[in-house]
Amino acid sequence: MEGLGNESLGYLGAGIGAGLAVIGAGLGIGNIASSAAEGTARQPEATADIRTTMIIAAALIEGVALFGEVICVLLALK
């Protein structure tokens, strides 16, 4: 049985990294949505402010996830 080569390890690392980036982004956005729904339920008059803050935070999380995906693609294509 032959060991994994450098190229194979690069693909494995890229796959694991991409999966972790997507899982992390999903968990982060899920937590934001949960908190926003709870905040809206507690204080309905603040819905617009809560929505705006939620969208900004979700965009930042997606930006970090996209950055992680790009790094993984670069690792796979190395």
A tleap script that builds the chain and sets N, CA, C and O, in Angstrom:
source leaprc.protein.ff14SB
mol = sequence {
  NMET GLU GLY LEU GLY ASN GLU SER LEU GLY
  TYR LEU GLY ALA GLY ILE GLY ALA GLY LEU
  ALA VAL ILE GLY ALA GLY LEU GLY ILE GLY
  ASN ILE ALA SER SER ALA ALA GLU GLY THR
  ALA ARG GLN PRO GLU ALA THR ALA ASP ILE
  ARG THR THR MET ILE ILE ALA ALA ALA LEU
  ILE GLU GLY VAL ALA LEU PHE GLY GLU VAL
  ILE CYS VAL LEU LEU ALA LEU CLYS
}
set mol.1.N position { 0.839 -1.178 0.000 }
set mol.1.CA position { 0.000 0.000 0.000 }
set mol.1.C position { 0.882 1.238 0.000 }
set mol.1.O position { 1.747 1.412 0.858 }
set mol.2.N position { 0.644 2.068 -0.960 }
set mol.2.CA position { 1.468 3.251 -1.131 }
set mol.2.C position { 0.875 4.420 -0.366 }
set mol.2.O position { -0.346 4.559 -0.297 }
set mol.3.N position { 1.725 5.264 0.210 }
set mol.3.CA position { 1.256 6.425 0.970 }
set mol.3.C position { 0.676 7.492 0.054 }
set mol.3.O position { 0.822 7.435 -1.167 }
set mol.4.N position { 0.034 8.438 0.653 }
set mol.4.CA position { -0.539 9.546 -0.101 }
set mol.4.C position { 0.566 10.485 -0.556 }
set mol.4.O position { 1.482 10.798 0.204 }
set mol.5.N position { 0.471 10.929 -1.797 }
set mol.5.CA position { 1.431 11.886 -2.315 }
set mol.5.C position { 1.059 13.298 -1.899 }
set mol.5.O position { -0.001 13.534 -1.319 }
set mol.6.N position { 1.948 14.228 -2.206 }
set mol.6.CA position { 1.692 15.624 -1.855 }
set mol.6.C position { 0.443 16.157 -2.541 }
set mol.6.O position { -0.320 16.917 -1.947 }
set mol.7.N position { 0.235 15.759 -3.792 }
set mol.7.CA position { -0.934 16.237 -4.522 }
set mol.7.C position { -2.225 15.715 -3.883 }
set mol.7.O position { -3.201 16.452 -3.745 }
set mol.8.N position { -2.217 14.456 -3.503 }
set mol.8.CA position { -3.392 13.867 -2.857 }
set mol.8.C position { -3.682 14.539 -1.523 }
set mol.8.O position { -4.841 14.786 -1.187 }
set mol.9.N position { -2.642 14.834 -0.769 }
set mol.9.CA position { -2.840 15.515 0.508 }
set mol.9.C position { -3.367 16.928 0.310 }
set mol.9.O position { -4.145 17.424 1.125 }
set mol.10.N position { -2.947 17.575 -0.770 }
set mol.10.CA position { -3.464 18.909 -1.090 }
set mol.10.C position { -4.951 18.865 -1.378 }
set mol.10.O position { -5.704 19.718 -0.907 }
set mol.11.N position { -5.383 17.865 -2.157 }
set mol.11.CA position { -6.809 17.715 -2.448 }
set mol.11.C position { -7.594 17.385 -1.182 }
set mol.11.O position { -8.689 17.908 -0.974 }
set mol.12.N position { -7.039 16.524 -0.341 }
set mol.12.CA position { -7.701 16.164 0.908 }
set mol.12.C position { -7.840 17.383 1.817 }
set mol.12.O position { -8.901 17.616 2.395 }
set mol.13.N position { -6.773 18.148 1.938 }
set mol.13.CA position { -6.822 19.355 2.763 }
set mol.13.C position { -7.795 20.382 2.219 }
set mol.13.O position { -8.500 21.040 2.984 }
set mol.14.N position { -7.839 20.524 0.899 }
set mol.14.CA position { -8.774 21.472 0.282 }
set mol.14.C position { -10.214 21.050 0.527 }
set mol.14.O position { -11.068 21.889 0.815 }
set mol.15.N position { -10.488 19.765 0.415 }
set mol.15.CA position { -11.847 19.268 0.651 }
set mol.15.C position { -12.283 19.446 2.093 }
set mol.15.O position { -13.406 19.874 2.359 }
set mol.16.N position { -11.404 19.121 3.016 }
set mol.16.CA position { -11.730 19.280 4.431 }
set mol.16.C position { -11.902 20.753 4.774 }
set mol.16.O position { -12.830 21.125 5.493 }
set mol.17.N position { -11.009 21.588 4.260 }
set mol.17.CA position { -11.098 23.024 4.538 }
set mol.17.C position { -12.366 23.639 3.974 }
set mol.17.O position { -13.007 24.460 4.631 }
set mol.18.N position { -12.732 23.245 2.754 }
set mol.18.CA position { -13.957 23.778 2.144 }
set mol.18.C position { -15.175 23.341 2.945 }
set mol.18.O position { -16.091 24.133 3.169 }
set mol.19.N position { -15.189 22.099 3.372 }
set mol.19.CA position { -16.308 21.609 4.172 }
set mol.19.C position { -16.422 22.341 5.494 }
set mol.19.O position { -17.525 22.696 5.909 }
set mol.20.N position { -15.312 22.572 6.159 }
set mol.20.CA position { -15.341 23.293 7.430 }
set mol.20.C position { -15.769 24.742 7.247 }
set mol.20.O position { -16.478 25.291 8.091 }
set mol.21.N position { -15.344 25.369 6.148 }
set mol.21.CA position { -15.755 26.750 5.885 }
set mol.21.C position { -17.258 26.845 5.680 }
set mol.21.O position { -17.898 27.766 6.187 }
set mol.22.N position { -17.821 25.904 4.943 }
set mol.22.CA position { -19.259 25.916 4.691 }
set mol.22.C position { -20.039 25.613 5.968 }
set mol.22.O position { -21.056 26.252 6.240 }
set mol.23.N position { -19.572 24.648 6.748 }
set mol.23.CA position { -20.255 24.320 8.006 }
set mol.23.C position { -20.196 25.506 8.970 }
set mol.23.O position { -21.191 25.833 9.616 }
set mol.24.N position { -19.047 26.137 9.065 }
set mol.24.CA position { -18.916 27.294 9.950 }
set mol.24.C position { -19.814 28.445 9.539 }
set mol.24.O position { -20.442 29.082 10.385 }
set mol.25.N position { -19.878 28.714 8.242 }
set mol.25.CA position { -20.751 29.785 7.763 }
set mol.25.C position { -22.217 29.453 8.018 }
set mol.25.O position { -22.993 30.322 8.415 }
set mol.26.N position { -22.591 28.218 7.794 }
set mol.26.CA position { -23.974 27.809 8.043 }
set mol.26.C position { -24.359 27.944 9.505 }
set mol.26.O position { -25.450 28.417 9.824 }
set mol.27.N position { -23.470 27.532 10.389 }
set mol.27.CA position { -23.741 27.669 11.825 }
set mol.27.C position { -23.818 29.133 12.238 }
set mol.27.O position { -24.681 29.514 13.029 }
set mol.28.N position { -22.924 29.947 11.708 }
set mol.28.CA position { -22.928 31.366 12.047 }
set mol.28.C position { -24.192 32.069 11.602 }
set mol.28.O position { -24.790 32.826 12.367 }
set mol.29.N position { -24.601 31.823 10.367 }
set mol.29.CA position { -25.814 32.462 9.858 }
set mol.29.C position { -27.047 31.917 10.568 }
set mol.29.O position { -28.004 32.656 10.799 }
set mol.30.N position { -27.034 30.645 10.913 }
set mol.30.CA position { -28.139 30.080 11.683 }
set mol.30.C position { -28.280 30.734 13.047 }
set mol.30.O position { -29.390 31.021 13.496 }
set mol.31.N position { -27.147 30.969 13.705 }
set mol.31.CA position { -27.185 31.651 15.004 }
set mol.31.C position { -27.686 33.086 14.869 }
set mol.31.O position { -28.442 33.568 15.712 }
set mol.32.N position { -27.266 33.757 13.817 }
set mol.32.CA position { -27.725 35.130 13.588 }
set mol.32.C position { -29.233 35.156 13.367 }
set mol.32.O position { -29.934 35.981 13.953 }
set mol.33.N position { -29.729 34.265 12.532 }
set mol.33.CA position { -31.165 34.233 12.250 }
set mol.33.C position { -31.960 33.903 13.509 }
set mol.33.O position { -33.018 34.486 13.748 }
set mol.34.N position { -31.463 32.990 14.298 }
set mol.34.CA position { -32.138 32.628 15.543 }
set mol.34.C position { -32.197 33.820 16.495 }
set mol.34.O position { -33.244 34.106 17.077 }
set mol.35.N position { -31.091 34.499 16.647 }
set mol.35.CA position { -31.057 35.656 17.537 }
set mol.35.C position { -31.931 36.789 17.019 }
set mol.35.O position { -32.591 37.477 17.798 }
set mol.36.N position { -31.933 36.984 15.696 }
set mol.36.CA position { -32.769 38.037 15.119 }
set mol.36.C position { -34.248 37.734 15.314 }
set mol.36.O position { -35.026 38.636 15.623 }
set mol.37.N position { -34.642 36.487 15.141 }
set mol.37.CA position { -36.038 36.113 15.346 }
set mol.37.C position { -36.437 36.302 16.805 }
set mol.37.O position { -37.537 36.770 17.100 }
set mol.38.N position { -35.542 35.938 17.709 }
set mol.38.CA position { -35.835 36.120 19.131 }
set mol.38.C position { -35.912 37.599 19.492 }
set mol.38.O position { -36.789 38.010 20.251 }
set mol.39.N position { -35.002 38.394 18.954 }
set mol.39.CA position { -35.028 39.832 19.219 }
set mol.39.C position { -36.274 40.499 18.664 }
set mol.39.O position { -36.845 41.387 19.297 }
set mol.40.N position { -36.694 40.071 17.482 }
set mol.40.CA position { -37.912 40.620 16.887 }
set mol.40.C position { -39.139 40.219 17.698 }
set mol.40.O position { -40.068 41.013 17.854 }
set mol.41.N position { -39.148 39.004 18.209 }
set mol.41.CA position { -40.274 38.566 19.020 }
set mol.41.C position { -40.347 39.342 20.334 }
set mol.41.O position { -41.438 39.630 20.826 }
set mol.42.N position { -39.202 39.679 20.897 }
set mol.42.CA position { -39.194 40.405 22.169 }
set mol.42.C position { -39.484 41.894 21.984 }
set mol.42.O position { -40.091 42.531 22.845 }
set mol.43.N position { -39.039 42.441 20.839 }
set mol.43.CA position { -39.183 43.878 20.621 }
set mol.43.C position { -39.566 44.132 19.162 }
set mol.43.O position { -38.705 44.478 18.354 }
set mol.44.N position { -40.825 43.967 18.818 }
set mol.44.CA position { -41.263 44.080 17.422 }
set mol.44.C position { -41.005 45.451 16.794 }
set mol.44.O position { -40.860 45.551 15.576 }
set mol.45.N position { -40.946 46.498 17.602 }
set mol.45.CA position { -40.715 47.833 17.038 }
set mol.45.C position { -39.289 48.025 16.538 }
set mol.45.O position { -39.019 48.987 15.820 }
set mol.46.N position { -38.382 47.144 16.896 }
set mol.46.CA position { -36.986 47.238 16.461 }
set mol.46.C position { -36.684 46.312 15.293 }
set mol.46.O position { -35.519 46.024 15.019 }
set mol.47.N position { -37.717 45.841 14.601 }
set mol.47.CA position { -37.521 44.864 13.521 }
set mol.47.C position { -36.602 45.380 12.422 }
set mol.47.O position { -35.739 44.645 11.944 }
set mol.48.N position { -36.776 46.632 12.016 }
set mol.48.CA position { -35.953 47.179 10.924 }
set mol.48.C position { -34.478 47.238 11.309 }
set mol.48.O position { -33.613 46.874 10.513 }
set mol.49.N position { -34.192 47.693 12.520 }
set mol.49.CA position { -32.796 47.758 12.969 }
set mol.49.C position { -32.192 46.368 13.108 }
set mol.49.O position { -31.037 46.150 12.743 }
set mol.50.N position { -32.963 45.439 13.628 }
set mol.50.CA position { -32.477 44.065 13.795 }
set mol.50.C position { -32.198 43.442 12.427 }
set mol.50.O position { -31.179 42.775 12.246 }
set mol.51.N position { -33.090 43.657 11.470 }
set mol.51.CA position { -32.910 43.101 10.124 }
set mol.51.C position { -31.650 43.657 9.463 }
set mol.51.O position { -30.878 42.915 8.855 }
set mol.52.N position { -31.451 44.970 9.591 }
set mol.52.CA position { -30.266 45.593 8.992 }
set mol.52.C position { -28.987 45.031 9.591 }
set mol.52.O position { -28.050 44.694 8.868 }
set mol.53.N position { -28.953 44.933 10.905 }
set mol.53.CA position { -27.770 44.385 11.570 }
set mol.53.C position { -27.542 42.928 11.177 }
set mol.53.O position { -26.402 42.501 10.991 }
set mol.54.N position { -28.630 42.167 11.052 }
set mol.54.CA position { -28.527 40.761 10.674 }
set mol.54.C position { -27.955 40.613 9.267 }
set mol.54.O position { -27.100 39.760 9.032 }
set mol.55.N position { -28.416 41.431 8.342 }
set mol.55.CA position { -27.932 41.338 6.964 }
set mol.55.C position { -26.452 41.700 6.882 }
set mol.55.O position { -25.695 41.049 6.162 }
set mol.56.N position { -26.039 42.723 7.607 }
set mol.56.CA position { -24.619 43.106 7.606 }
set mol.56.C position { -23.756 41.986 8.189 }
set mol.56.O position { -22.710 41.654 7.632 }
set mol.57.N position { -24.186 41.412 9.296 }
set mol.57.CA position { -23.415 40.327 9.921 }
set mol.57.C position { -23.367 39.100 9.018 }
set mol.57.O position { -22.327 38.449 8.910 }
set mol.58.N position { -24.484 38.779 8.368 }
set mol.58.CA position { -24.501 37.623 7.461 }
set mol.58.C position { -23.567 37.851 6.277 }
set mol.58.O position { -22.894 36.923 5.828 }
set mol.59.N position { -23.524 39.078 5.772 }
set mol.59.CA position { -22.619 39.378 4.659 }
set mol.59.C position { -21.161 39.227 5.076 }
set mol.59.O position { -20.342 38.727 4.305 }
set mol.60.N position { -20.835 39.655 6.291 }
set mol.60.CA position { -19.462 39.489 6.777 }
set mol.60.C position { -19.098 38.016 6.936 }
set mol.60.O position { -17.984 37.610 6.607 }
set mol.61.N position { -20.027 37.227 7.436 }
set mol.61.CA position { -19.769 35.792 7.586 }
set mol.61.C position { -19.587 35.152 6.210 }
set mol.61.O position { -18.683 34.338 6.020 }
set mol.62.N position { -20.434 35.513 5.256 }
set mol.62.CA position { -20.300 34.959 3.902 }
set mol.62.C position { -18.978 35.367 3.271 }
set mol.62.O position { -18.376 34.590 2.530 }
set mol.63.N position { -18.522 36.586 3.562 }
set mol.63.CA position { -17.228 37.030 3.042 }
set mol.63.C position { -16.082 36.182 3.567 }
set mol.63.O position { -15.184 35.807 2.813 }
set mol.64.N position { -16.113 35.884 4.846 }
set mol.64.CA position { -15.071 35.034 5.437 }
set mol.64.C position { -15.138 33.624 4.868 }
set mol.64.O position { -14.105 33.013 4.597 }
set mol.65.N position { -16.365 33.100 4.683 }
set mol.65.CA position { -16.522 31.761 4.111 }
set mol.65.C position { -16.016 31.726 2.671 }
set mol.65.O position { -15.369 30.762 2.260 }
set mol.66.N position { -16.307 32.770 1.910 }
set mol.66.CA position { -15.826 32.833 0.528 }
set mol.66.C position { -14.305 32.904 0.491 }
set mol.66.O position { -13.674 32.277 -0.360 }
set mol.67.N position { -13.717 33.661 1.404 }
set mol.67.CA position { -12.260 33.726 1.490 }
set mol.67.C position { -11.673 32.346 1.784 }
set mol.67.O position { -10.659 31.964 1.199 }
set mol.68.N position { -12.302 31.604 2.679 }
set mol.68.CA position { -11.853 30.240 2.981 }
set mol.68.C position { -11.968 29.323 1.782 }
set mol.68.O position { -11.086 28.500 1.537 }
set mol.69.N position { -13.059 29.461 1.028 }
set mol.69.CA position { -13.249 28.640 -0.177 }
set mol.69.C position { -12.170 28.960 -1.213 }
set mol.69.O position { -11.642 28.052 -1.855 }
set mol.70.N position { -11.846 30.225 -1.379 }
set mol.70.CA position { -10.806 30.615 -2.346 }
set mol.70.C position { -9.467 30.025 -1.944 }
set mol.70.O position { -8.726 29.529 -2.793 }
set mol.71.N position { -9.155 30.073 -0.671 }
set mol.71.CA position { -7.903 29.480 -0.189 }
set mol.71.C position { -7.884 27.978 -0.477 }
set mol.71.O position { -6.851 27.436 -0.870 }
set mol.72.N position { -9.009 27.312 -0.285 }
set mol.72.CA position { -9.083 25.870 -0.547 }
set mol.72.C position { -8.926 25.563 -2.035 }
set mol.72.O position { -8.273 24.585 -2.399 }
set mol.73.N position { -9.508 26.376 -2.881 }
set mol.73.CA position { -9.352 26.173 -4.332 }
set mol.73.C position { -7.899 26.381 -4.728 }
set mol.73.O position { -7.350 25.605 -5.510 }
set mol.74.N position { -7.273 27.421 -4.194 }
set mol.74.CA position { -5.863 27.653 -4.490 }
set mol.74.C position { -4.996 26.499 -4.010 }
set mol.74.O position { -4.028 26.127 -4.673 }
set mol.75.N position { -5.339 25.936 -2.866 }
set mol.75.CA position { -4.593 24.779 -2.352 }
set mol.75.C position { -4.771 23.573 -3.259 }
set mol.75.O position { -3.822 22.826 -3.496 }
set mol.76.N position { -5.988 23.379 -3.769 }
set mol.76.CA position { -6.243 22.226 -4.635 }
set mol.76.C position { -5.569 22.392 -5.996 }
set mol.76.O position { -5.137 21.406 -6.593 }
set mol.77.N position { -5.475 23.615 -6.486 }
set mol.77.CA position { -4.894 23.839 -7.810 }
set mol.77.C position { -3.396 24.058 -7.785 }
set mol.77.O position { -2.781 24.247 -8.835 }
set mol.78.N position { -2.813 24.036 -6.630 }
set mol.78.CA position { -1.369 24.259 -6.470 }
set mol.78.C position { -0.560 23.218 -7.201 }
set mol.78.O position { 0.670 23.259 -7.170 }
savepdb mol mol.pdb
quit
